[in-house]
Amino acid sequence: MAGAAHAEVTDSGAAGFQVRHVVEIAAPPAKVRTAALDIGKWWNSSHTYSGDAKNLSIDASGCFCEKLPDGFVRHMTLVYSASDAVRLAGALGPLATTGASGHLGLGFGKTSDPNKTQLTLTYDVGGYAKGGLAQTWAAPVDGVLGEQVARLKAYAETGKAQ
């Protein structure tokens, strides 16, 4: 795989869809995990409500939240955290305005090189959305998450998201 990303909508049906992205990152798993949780440093600002990714955080209570001038958005909730994976529950972005719910998993797999990580992101989404959940949302969600994975890779490797 040597740095190449693999991305796809792995399943889709009337009840929902799954997207999966796999990429090798030239940093050890602990560093990639730490970078992933520092979400405000690498998430694209154009995919926020406030227009500024610096307003994003994953706090000690597990809230993947965004500060707004007059409130906040709870995007997801951290439901599992270990050295090799984190898992969050919730509906990202415009999915939060539908009857959808989701599970986002980030796996920080070891490779034969201790200074590299195989990052695997999966996002399972189910529920109801007008026009069909998978039909309307699978491809755009796959594209947005693919962009975020590329930004996380860059941030973990270089300290800069681009």
Disulfide bonds with the S-S distance in Angstrom:
Cys63-Cys65 1.44
